[in-house]
Amino acid sequence: MTRDIKPRPNHREYIRILRRLTPQQRLTKAFELSEFTKQLFIHGLRKRFPNLSEEEFRKLLLERLDKCHNRNY
């Protein structure tokens, strides 16, 4: 069985850099990446639905975000 894994030539360097960060720096980086992901999601959604009003867009965004949350409670 073969594994189709995308080459990651800088992965070792990335891990090395992460290991040098303090816990506080790692947490900050996690928050930054989370915000970046959120903005990317919003931008992509806006591109797919450019004609929605702000109210319609907000409703769609909240519906889509709700689908992302874990339902195991």
Contacts in CASP RR format, 6 or more apart in sequence:
PFRMAT RR
TARGET T0000
AUTHOR 0000-0000-0000
METHOD contacts of the structure
MODEL  1
MTRDIKPRPNHREYIRILRRLTPQQRLTKAFELSEFTKQLFIHGLRKRFP
NLSEEEFRKLLLERLDKCHNRNY
18 26 0 8 1.000
18 29 0 8 1.000
21 29 0 8 1.000
41 64 0 8 1.000
42 61 0 8 1.000
45 57 0 8 1.000
45 60 0 8 1.000
45 61 0 8 1.000
45 64 0 8 1.000
46 57 0 8 1.000
49 56 0 8 1.000
49 57 0 8 1.000
49 60 0 8 1.000
52 60 0 8 1.000
END
